[in-house]
Every structure is written in C-alpha cells, then in structure tokens.
Amino acid sequence: MALAALLSGCSFFDNLAESLTVVNEIEMPEKPVAYEMPDVECIADELRSSQWFDYWCSEVLDGNNSVTLAEGLDTEQVKKAIILMRSDYPQIFWQGELFSVTSNSFETTIEVPTISGIELAEIPQMLQEVEKAADEIIDGIPDEWSDYEKVVCVHDYIIENTEYDKIAEKLTRKGISHGIYGCLIEKKAVCMGYASTFQYLMNRLGIECGTCSGSDHAWNYVKIEGEYYWIDTTWDDDDSGSPLHTYCLFTTEQLLNTRTFGEIQPFVPQCTSTETTYIAKNGGFFEVYDEKEIIGYLGENSDMDKCQIMFGSYEEYCKALDELIAKGKAARAIKADKLRYSRIDDMYSIVFILGV
C-alpha cells in the first residue's frame, strides 16, 4: 500500500506539518451540554413478580386483545405493564398506542386494539413470517462466535437491510414500522422497530438485552462479558447501506450527550465500560490526538468504504478537526483531491468516506 510506505519514517510527519496550509475553513463545535441523569422508575422487578402480568402477556401472545384479570388495577399500573410487556416481548408488534381499562376491586379488563390495517386472524401467519426471517439470520451466525461478534453481526444486519421509514415517523398513529414485522419483513422501520428487532434477535441468541426510550427515541442495552453497553441501530443507519458504529456499544456518559430517559423504564443499567466499544476494539478510539497513530490508522483502513475515529474529550476532538480537516492532513494522508467526511460532534467522532 503506497500510503503505508509514506508513513514508514518520522520525516514524513515533519515535512507534512511544515508543508500543509489551511485548506478548509471549518466551524468548530460547541462543547456538548450533557443531560443530567433523571430519576427513573424502573418497573421490571415488581411487575415480573406478579402472577397477573405473566398471565396477561401469555394471553396477548395468543392473540387476545381483551383480557380480564383477577386483580384490581388502575390505569397507571396498566400503562406500566404495557411498557414492560412490549419490552419483554418485542414479537408483539400488532398492538396500537391506545388502550382501555375497566376495573373494580376484584378484576380488571385490559383492551389494546390492533394497529390499523392488521386483523387478529392475520397475526399467526405474520408471526410465522417473523420467526422464519429470524431463523434465517440466526442460522447464519456461527455458534462459536463470541457474544460481541454476534451483537455486531445483528447490528450490521439490521442496518444493511432496513430503510428508515421517514413517512411513518411523521404519523401520529403507531403503524407496522414501529415493530419487528416492519423491520424484518417489510424492511422499513422507525426507531422502535429497529430497537424491538435488535432485542428480539438478542433474545433468540440468549444474550441479555432490553429497550429504553426518551427524547422521542428508542434504543437498546446489551450485556457482553458481564458488562452493560448501550447500542443504537437507528442512529448508526445513515441510509448509505454501510453501517456506522458510532453507537455500537457505548457508555452512559456518551449517551447523556445525545438524549435523556423517559421517567418510566423497564430497567436502566450502568454502562461505564469502554472495553468492548466497537470503535475502541477496532483501534479507532484515541484518548488524545496522536497524529502518527491516527494517520497510520487511516492508511490501514483506506480500502474500506468508511473509516471512523473517535476521541476521548471535546478538546482532543477539536484538535483533530483542526489538524486533520482544516489543515488538510487527512486528505494528504489518504491522497484525496477532496476529503469527504461527516462529523458527529456530540460523540467526538469523525467518519471519513473512503469508498466511491
């Protein structure tokens, strides 16, 4: 590789620093203001210990939209139960947003109608389609792969095979794109469809996973080698067909730079480890701006469609923008007449577009 030969001696970097001038005027980002971690009510433990919750979920899975429970429940309890059921059972894709509760001290009837366009009689066949699609994905994942490799494989598959449904995003009523049927079968989804599908496939693979939401968005957590990480397949899909990995296994500190949590969640793990973060694991994370290492990394990945790097702080990220972009060092390193790149300022990340 010609670039590797250029980078073989220190003199190249000395000459580069002297010869390059500013070729791009760029606007430096403002330092992100992180959200404060809100007080979140985690509902999973209490509801999962309730016999009525298990019974209700089993009835819904059998296609019953209206279920009567031998328990006096109020509307708030039912609302929490719906949130948890949809997290625990992402294969329930047919329910709409509205629900009704009729209760007294001894029993409660919960009714959750199907979304527009789906009849109850169609659900078994649709579930079979989902299961078949999931089987094909899982059959293509070797059993001997690590959980990390399986997680990345599913992350990439969803992105490569799903189109973000911009029309459904604007609709006020929940539709098929909010669930796994839209993602796996119709190949179109919004964030909840992406997140539900990722969780469903993790459940099938026996990897602990869940869904959280807030800031009008939904994403997942996943547990790998005893540590929890956040993962967001929606935000790693830039519609190019080639996945990004900005949000593939990241920390709560990074997450709070970009969103916050709703007040009710099934479970919110502590995600502090960076050991299995995708970009770090693949050599693209730099705690400090190290020009030689970064340009070497670009050279090593110059045959890829995209090459992504990330920095450990706002200050180092700004330094990288100035040196690599404004002063043209990245363009010179990859021998590009015109550097193509995108910035993800809240995550201190630069994506270099290397493919045609």
Contacts in CASP RR format, 6 or more apart in sequence:
PFRMAT RR
TARGET T0000
AUTHOR 0000-0000-0000
METHOD contacts of the structure
MODEL  1
MALAALLSGCSFFDNLAESLTVVNEIEMPEKPVAYEMPDVECIADELRSS
QWFDYWCSEVLDGNNSVTLAEGLDTEQVKKAIILMRSDYPQIFWQGELFS
VTSNSFETTIEVPTISGIELAEIPQMLQEVEKAADEIIDGIPDEWSDYEK
VVCVHDYIIENTEYDKIAEKLTRKGISHGIYGCLIEKKAVCMGYASTFQY
LMNRLGIECGTCSGSDHAWNYVKIEGEYYWIDTTWDDDDSGSPLHTYCLF
TTEQLLNTRTFGEIQPFVPQCTSTETTYIAKNGGFFEVYDEKEIIGYLGE
NSDMDKCQIMFGSYEEYCKALDELIAKGKAARAIKADKLRYSRIDDMYSI
VFILGV
1 299 0 8 1.000
1 302 0 8 1.000
2 335 0 8 1.000
3 296 0 8 1.000
3 298 0 8 1.000
3 299 0 8 1.000
3 302 0 8 1.000
3 333 0 8 1.000
3 334 0 8 1.000
3 335 0 8 1.000
4 296 0 8 1.000
4 299 0 8 1.000
4 300 0 8 1.000
6 12 0 8 1.000
6 333 0 8 1.000
7 292 0 8 1.000
7 295 0 8 1.000
7 296 0 8 1.000
7 299 0 8 1.000
7 333 0 8 1.000
10 292 0 8 1.000
13 291 0 8 1.000
13 292 0 8 1.000
13 295 0 8 1.000
16 329 0 8 1.000
16 332 0 8 1.000
16 333 0 8 1.000
20 327 0 8 1.000
20 328 0 8 1.000
20 329 0 8 1.000
20 332 0 8 1.000
21 327 0 8 1.000
22 326 0 8 1.000
22 327 0 8 1.000
22 328 0 8 1.000
23 326 0 8 1.000
23 327 0 8 1.000
23 328 0 8 1.000
23 331 0 8 1.000
24 325 0 8 1.000
24 326 0 8 1.000
24 328 0 8 1.000
24 339 0 8 1.000
25 326 0 8 1.000
26 321 0 8 1.000
26 325 0 8 1.000
26 326 0 8 1.000
28 318 0 8 1.000
28 321 0 8 1.000
28 322 0 8 1.000
29 314 0 8 1.000
29 317 0 8 1.000
29 318 0 8 1.000
29 321 0 8 1.000
29 343 0 8 1.000
29 345 0 8 1.000
31 314 0 8 1.000
32 257 0 8 1.000
32 314 0 8 1.000
32 345 0 8 1.000
32 346 0 8 1.000
34 253 0 8 1.000
34 256 0 8 1.000
34 257 0 8 1.000
35 256 0 8 1.000
35 257 0 8 1.000
35 259 0 8 1.000
35 260 0 8 1.000
36 256 0 8 1.000
36 260 0 8 1.000
37 252 0 8 1.000
37 256 0 8 1.000
37 261 0 8 1.000
38 260 0 8 1.000
38 261 0 8 1.000
38 262 0 8 1.000
38 263 0 8 1.000
39 263 0 8 1.000
40 261 0 8 1.000
40 262 0 8 1.000
40 263 0 8 1.000
40 264 0 8 1.000
40 265 0 8 1.000
40 268 0 8 1.000
41 263 0 8 1.000
41 264 0 8 1.000
41 265 0 8 1.000
42 265 0 8 1.000
42 266 0 8 1.000
42 267 0 8 1.000
42 268 0 8 1.000
43 80 0 8 1.000
43 83 0 8 1.000
43 84 0 8 1.000
43 264 0 8 1.000
43 265 0 8 1.000
43 266 0 8 1.000
44 84 0 8 1.000
44 87 0 8 1.000
44 88 0 8 1.000
44 266 0 8 1.000
44 267 0 8 1.000
47 53 0 8 1.000
47 80 0 8 1.000
47 81 0 8 1.000
47 84 0 8 1.000
48 54 0 8 1.000
48 84 0 8 1.000
48 88 0 8 1.000
50 71 0 8 1.000
52 69 0 8 1.000
52 70 0 8 1.000
52 71 0 8 1.000
52 73 0 8 1.000
53 81 0 8 1.000
53 84 0 8 1.000
53 85 0 8 1.000
55 67 0 8 1.000
55 69 0 8 1.000
56 67 0 8 1.000
56 69 0 8 1.000
56 81 0 8 1.000
56 85 0 8 1.000
56 110 0 8 1.000
57 85 0 8 1.000
57 88 0 8 1.000
57 89 0 8 1.000
59 67 0 8 1.000
60 67 0 8 1.000
60 85 0 8 1.000
60 89 0 8 1.000
60 92 0 8 1.000
60 95 0 8 1.000
60 112 0 8 1.000
61 89 0 8 1.000
61 91 0 8 1.000
61 92 0 8 1.000
63 120 0 8 1.000
63 123 0 8 1.000
65 95 0 8 1.000
65 111 0 8 1.000
65 112 0 8 1.000
65 113 0 8 1.000
65 114 0 8 1.000
65 120 0 8 1.000
66 109 0 8 1.000
66 110 0 8 1.000
66 111 0 8 1.000
67 109 0 8 1.000
67 110 0 8 1.000
67 111 0 8 1.000
68 107 0 8 1.000
68 108 0 8 1.000
68 109 0 8 1.000
69 107 0 8 1.000
69 108 0 8 1.000
69 109 0 8 1.000
69 110 0 8 1.000
70 106 0 8 1.000
70 107 0 8 1.000
71 107 0 8 1.000
71 108 0 8 1.000
72 103 0 8 1.000
72 104 0 8 1.000
72 105 0 8 1.000
72 106 0 8 1.000
72 107 0 8 1.000
72 108 0 8 1.000
73 81 0 8 1.000
73 101 0 8 1.000
73 103 0 8 1.000
73 108 0 8 1.000
73 110 0 8 1.000
74 101 0 8 1.000
74 103 0 8 1.000
75 101 0 8 1.000
78 99 0 8 1.000
78 101 0 8 1.000
78 108 0 8 1.000
78 110 0 8 1.000
79 99 0 8 1.000
79 264 0 8 1.000
80 264 0 8 1.000
81 110 0 8 1.000
82 95 0 8 1.000
82 99 0 8 1.000
82 112 0 8 1.000
83 264 0 8 1.000
83 265 0 8 1.000
83 266 0 8 1.000
84 266 0 8 1.000
85 92 0 8 1.000
86 92 0 8 1.000
86 95 0 8 1.000
86 196 0 8 1.000
86 211 0 8 1.000
87 199 0 8 1.000
87 210 0 8 1.000
87 211 0 8 1.000
87 266 0 8 1.000
88 266 0 8 1.000
90 179 0 8 1.000
90 180 0 8 1.000
90 195 0 8 1.000
90 196 0 8 1.000
90 197 0 8 1.000
90 199 0 8 1.000
90 200 0 8 1.000
90 203 0 8 1.000
90 211 0 8 1.000
91 127 0 8 1.000
91 130 0 8 1.000
91 180 0 8 1.000
91 200 0 8 1.000
93 126 0 8 1.000
93 130 0 8 1.000
93 176 0 8 1.000
93 178 0 8 1.000
93 179 0 8 1.000
93 180 0 8 1.000
93 181 0 8 1.000
93 182 0 8 1.000
93 196 0 8 1.000
94 114 0 8 1.000
94 115 0 8 1.000
94 118 0 8 1.000
94 123 0 8 1.000
94 126 0 8 1.000
94 181 0 8 1.000
95 112 0 8 1.000
95 113 0 8 1.000
95 114 0 8 1.000
95 115 0 8 1.000
96 112 0 8 1.000
96 113 0 8 1.000
96 114 0 8 1.000
96 115 0 8 1.000
96 173 0 8 1.000
96 174 0 8 1.000
96 175 0 8 1.000
97 173 0 8 1.000
97 174 0 8 1.000
98 112 0 8 1.000
98 113 0 8 1.000
99 110 0 8 1.000
99 111 0 8 1.000
99 112 0 8 1.000
99 113 0 8 1.000
100 110 0 8 1.000
100 111 0 8 1.000
101 108 0 8 1.000
101 109 0 8 1.000
101 110 0 8 1.000
102 108 0 8 1.000
102 109 0 8 1.000
102 111 0 8 1.000
103 109 0 8 1.000
114 120 0 8 1.000
114 123 0 8 1.000
115 173 0 8 1.000
115 174 0 8 1.000
115 175 0 8 1.000
115 176 0 8 1.000
115 178 0 8 1.000
116 173 0 8 1.000
116 175 0 8 1.000
117 176 0 8 1.000
118 126 0 8 1.000
118 176 0 8 1.000
126 181 0 8 1.000
126 185 0 8 1.000
129 181 0 8 1.000
129 184 0 8 1.000
129 185 0 8 1.000
130 180 0 8 1.000
130 181 0 8 1.000
130 184 0 8 1.000
130 185 0 8 1.000
130 200 0 8 1.000
133 184 0 8 1.000
133 185 0 8 1.000
134 184 0 8 1.000
134 200 0 8 1.000
134 201 0 8 1.000
134 204 0 8 1.000
137 154 0 8 1.000
137 157 0 8 1.000
137 201 0 8 1.000
138 201 0 8 1.000
138 204 0 8 1.000
138 205 0 8 1.000
141 150 0 8 1.000
141 153 0 8 1.000
141 154 0 8 1.000
141 205 0 8 1.000
145 153 0 8 1.000
147 205 0 8 1.000
147 207 0 8 1.000
147 224 0 8 1.000
147 225 0 8 1.000
148 224 0 8 1.000
148 225 0 8 1.000
148 249 0 8 1.000
148 276 0 8 1.000
148 281 0 8 1.000
150 205 0 8 1.000
150 207 0 8 1.000
151 202 0 8 1.000
151 207 0 8 1.000
151 222 0 8 1.000
151 224 0 8 1.000
151 231 0 8 1.000
151 249 0 8 1.000
152 245 0 8 1.000
152 248 0 8 1.000
152 278 0 8 1.000
154 198 0 8 1.000
154 201 0 8 1.000
154 202 0 8 1.000
154 205 0 8 1.000
155 198 0 8 1.000
155 231 0 8 1.000
155 233 0 8 1.000
155 236 0 8 1.000
155 243 0 8 1.000
155 245 0 8 1.000
155 248 0 8 1.000
156 243 0 8 1.000
158 183 0 8 1.000
158 194 0 8 1.000
158 197 0 8 1.000
158 198 0 8 1.000
158 201 0 8 1.000
158 233 0 8 1.000
158 237 0 8 1.000
159 233 0 8 1.000
159 236 0 8 1.000
159 237 0 8 1.000
159 241 0 8 1.000
159 243 0 8 1.000
159 244 0 8 1.000
160 241 0 8 1.000
160 242 0 8 1.000
160 243 0 8 1.000
161 187 0 8 1.000
162 183 0 8 1.000
162 187 0 8 1.000
162 188 0 8 1.000
162 189 0 8 1.000
162 194 0 8 1.000
162 197 0 8 1.000
162 237 0 8 1.000
163 187 0 8 1.000
163 188 0 8 1.000
163 189 0 8 1.000
163 239 0 8 1.000
164 188 0 8 1.000
164 189 0 8 1.000
164 190 0 8 1.000
164 234 0 8 1.000
164 237 0 8 1.000
164 239 0 8 1.000
165 177 0 8 1.000
165 188 0 8 1.000
165 189 0 8 1.000
165 190 0 8 1.000
168 175 0 8 1.000
168 176 0 8 1.000
168 177 0 8 1.000
168 178 0 8 1.000
168 188 0 8 1.000
168 190 0 8 1.000
169 190 0 8 1.000
176 182 0 8 1.000
176 186 0 8 1.000
177 183 0 8 1.000
177 186 0 8 1.000
177 188 0 8 1.000
177 189 0 8 1.000
177 190 0 8 1.000
177 193 0 8 1.000
178 189 0 8 1.000
178 190 0 8 1.000
178 192 0 8 1.000
178 193 0 8 1.000
178 196 0 8 1.000
179 189 0 8 1.000
179 192 0 8 1.000
179 193 0 8 1.000
179 196 0 8 1.000
179 197 0 8 1.000
180 193 0 8 1.000
180 196 0 8 1.000
180 197 0 8 1.000
180 200 0 8 1.000
182 188 0 8 1.000
182 189 0 8 1.000
182 193 0 8 1.000
183 189 0 8 1.000
183 193 0 8 1.000
183 194 0 8 1.000
183 196 0 8 1.000
183 197 0 8 1.000
184 197 0 8 1.000
189 197 0 8 1.000
190 234 0 8 1.000
191 217 0 8 1.000
191 218 0 8 1.000
191 219 0 8 1.000
191 234 0 8 1.000
192 211 0 8 1.000
192 213 0 8 1.000
192 218 0 8 1.000
193 218 0 8 1.000
194 218 0 8 1.000
194 233 0 8 1.000
194 234 0 8 1.000
194 237 0 8 1.000
195 211 0 8 1.000
195 218 0 8 1.000
195 219 0 8 1.000
195 220 0 8 1.000
195 233 0 8 1.000
195 234 0 8 1.000
196 211 0 8 1.000
196 218 0 8 1.000
197 233 0 8 1.000
198 209 0 8 1.000
198 220 0 8 1.000
198 231 0 8 1.000
198 233 0 8 1.000
199 209 0 8 1.000
199 210 0 8 1.000
199 211 0 8 1.000
199 220 0 8 1.000
202 208 0 8 1.000
202 209 0 8 1.000
202 210 0 8 1.000
202 220 0 8 1.000
202 222 0 8 1.000
203 209 0 8 1.000
207 222 0 8 1.000
207 223 0 8 1.000
207 224 0 8 1.000
208 222 0 8 1.000
208 223 0 8 1.000
209 220 0 8 1.000
209 221 0 8 1.000
209 222 0 8 1.000
209 223 0 8 1.000
210 220 0 8 1.000
210 221 0 8 1.000
210 222 0 8 1.000
210 266 0 8 1.000
210 267 0 8 1.000
211 218 0 8 1.000
211 219 0 8 1.000
211 220 0 8 1.000
211 266 0 8 1.000
212 218 0 8 1.000
212 219 0 8 1.000
212 220 0 8 1.000
212 221 0 8 1.000
212 261 0 8 1.000
212 265 0 8 1.000
212 266 0 8 1.000
212 268 0 8 1.000
213 219 0 8 1.000
213 261 0 8 1.000
213 262 0 8 1.000
213 265 0 8 1.000
214 259 0 8 1.000
214 260 0 8 1.000
214 261 0 8 1.000
214 262 0 8 1.000
215 259 0 8 1.000
215 260 0 8 1.000
217 234 0 8 1.000
217 259 0 8 1.000
218 234 0 8 1.000
219 230 0 8 1.000
219 231 0 8 1.000
219 232 0 8 1.000
219 233 0 8 1.000
219 234 0 8 1.000
219 235 0 8 1.000
219 247 0 8 1.000
219 259 0 8 1.000
220 230 0 8 1.000
220 231 0 8 1.000
220 232 0 8 1.000
220 233 0 8 1.000
221 228 0 8 1.000
221 229 0 8 1.000
221 230 0 8 1.000
221 231 0 8 1.000
221 267 0 8 1.000
221 268 0 8 1.000
221 269 0 8 1.000
221 271 0 8 1.000
222 228 0 8 1.000
222 229 0 8 1.000
222 231 0 8 1.000
222 249 0 8 1.000
223 229 0 8 1.000
223 269 0 8 1.000
224 249 0 8 1.000
224 276 0 8 1.000
225 275 0 8 1.000
225 276 0 8 1.000
227 271 0 8 1.000
227 272 0 8 1.000
227 273 0 8 1.000
227 275 0 8 1.000
227 276 0 8 1.000
228 269 0 8 1.000
228 270 0 8 1.000
228 271 0 8 1.000
228 273 0 8 1.000
229 249 0 8 1.000
229 250 0 8 1.000
229 251 0 8 1.000
229 271 0 8 1.000
229 273 0 8 1.000
229 276 0 8 1.000
229 277 0 8 1.000
230 247 0 8 1.000
230 249 0 8 1.000
230 250 0 8 1.000
230 251 0 8 1.000
230 252 0 8 1.000
230 254 0 8 1.000
230 255 0 8 1.000
230 271 0 8 1.000
231 247 0 8 1.000
231 248 0 8 1.000
231 249 0 8 1.000
231 250 0 8 1.000
232 247 0 8 1.000
232 250 0 8 1.000
233 247 0 8 1.000
235 244 0 8 1.000
235 246 0 8 1.000
235 247 0 8 1.000
235 258 0 8 1.000
236 243 0 8 1.000
236 244 0 8 1.000
236 245 0 8 1.000
236 246 0 8 1.000
236 247 0 8 1.000
236 248 0 8 1.000
237 243 0 8 1.000
237 244 0 8 1.000
238 244 0 8 1.000
238 342 0 8 1.000
240 305 0 8 1.000
240 306 0 8 1.000
242 305 0 8 1.000
242 306 0 8 1.000
244 306 0 8 1.000
244 308 0 8 1.000
244 351 0 8 1.000
245 278 0 8 1.000
245 279 0 8 1.000
245 282 0 8 1.000
245 308 0 8 1.000
246 279 0 8 1.000
246 308 0 8 1.000
246 310 0 8 1.000
246 344 0 8 1.000
246 347 0 8 1.000
246 349 0 8 1.000
246 351 0 8 1.000
247 347 0 8 1.000
248 277 0 8 1.000
248 278 0 8 1.000
248 279 0 8 1.000
249 276 0 8 1.000
249 277 0 8 1.000
249 278 0 8 1.000
250 271 0 8 1.000
250 277 0 8 1.000
250 347 0 8 1.000
251 271 0 8 1.000
251 272 0 8 1.000
251 273 0 8 1.000
251 274 0 8 1.000
251 277 0 8 1.000
252 270 0 8 1.000
252 271 0 8 1.000
252 272 0 8 1.000
253 272 0 8 1.000
254 347 0 8 1.000
255 271 0 8 1.000
257 346 0 8 1.000
257 347 0 8 1.000
258 346 0 8 1.000
258 347 0 8 1.000
261 268 0 8 1.000
274 280 0 8 1.000
274 285 0 8 1.000
275 281 0 8 1.000
277 285 0 8 1.000
279 285 0 8 1.000
279 308 0 8 1.000
279 309 0 8 1.000
279 310 0 8 1.000
279 349 0 8 1.000
280 310 0 8 1.000
283 297 0 8 1.000
284 297 0 8 1.000
284 308 0 8 1.000
284 309 0 8 1.000
284 310 0 8 1.000
285 309 0 8 1.000
285 310 0 8 1.000
285 311 0 8 1.000
285 312 0 8 1.000
286 293 0 8 1.000
286 294 0 8 1.000
286 309 0 8 1.000
286 310 0 8 1.000
286 311 0 8 1.000
286 312 0 8 1.000
286 316 0 8 1.000
286 320 0 8 1.000
287 311 0 8 1.000
287 312 0 8 1.000
287 313 0 8 1.000
287 316 0 8 1.000
288 311 0 8 1.000
288 312 0 8 1.000
288 316 0 8 1.000
289 311 0 8 1.000
289 316 0 8 1.000
289 319 0 8 1.000
289 320 0 8 1.000
289 323 0 8 1.000
291 323 0 8 1.000
291 329 0 8 1.000
294 309 0 8 1.000
294 320 0 8 1.000
294 324 0 8 1.000
295 329 0 8 1.000
295 330 0 8 1.000
295 333 0 8 1.000
296 333 0 8 1.000
297 307 0 8 1.000
297 309 0 8 1.000
298 307 0 8 1.000
298 309 0 8 1.000
298 330 0 8 1.000
298 333 0 8 1.000
298 334 0 8 1.000
298 352 0 8 1.000
299 333 0 8 1.000
299 334 0 8 1.000
301 307 0 8 1.000
301 354 0 8 1.000
302 334 0 8 1.000
302 354 0 8 1.000
303 354 0 8 1.000
304 354 0 8 1.000
304 355 0 8 1.000
305 353 0 8 1.000
305 354 0 8 1.000
305 355 0 8 1.000
306 351 0 8 1.000
306 352 0 8 1.000
306 353 0 8 1.000
306 354 0 8 1.000
306 355 0 8 1.000
307 351 0 8 1.000
307 352 0 8 1.000
307 354 0 8 1.000
308 349 0 8 1.000
308 350 0 8 1.000
308 351 0 8 1.000
308 352 0 8 1.000
309 320 0 8 1.000
309 349 0 8 1.000
309 350 0 8 1.000
309 352 0 8 1.000
310 347 0 8 1.000
310 348 0 8 1.000
310 349 0 8 1.000
310 350 0 8 1.000
311 317 0 8 1.000
311 320 0 8 1.000
311 348 0 8 1.000
311 349 0 8 1.000
312 348 0 8 1.000
313 348 0 8 1.000
314 348 0 8 1.000
316 348 0 8 1.000
317 345 0 8 1.000
317 348 0 8 1.000
317 349 0 8 1.000
320 350 0 8 1.000
321 343 0 8 1.000
321 350 0 8 1.000
323 329 0 8 1.000
324 330 0 8 1.000
324 350 0 8 1.000
325 339 0 8 1.000
325 341 0 8 1.000
325 350 0 8 1.000
328 339 0 8 1.000
330 336 0 8 1.000
330 339 0 8 1.000
330 341 0 8 1.000
330 352 0 8 1.000
331 337 0 8 1.000
331 338 0 8 1.000
331 339 0 8 1.000
334 352 0 8 1.000
334 354 0 8 1.000
339 352 0 8 1.000
340 352 0 8 1.000
340 353 0 8 1.000
340 354 0 8 1.000
341 350 0 8 1.000
341 351 0 8 1.000
341 352 0 8 1.000
341 353 0 8 1.000
342 350 0 8 1.000
342 351 0 8 1.000
342 353 0 8 1.000
343 349 0 8 1.000
343 350 0 8 1.000
343 351 0 8 1.000
344 350 0 8 1.000
344 351 0 8 1.000
END
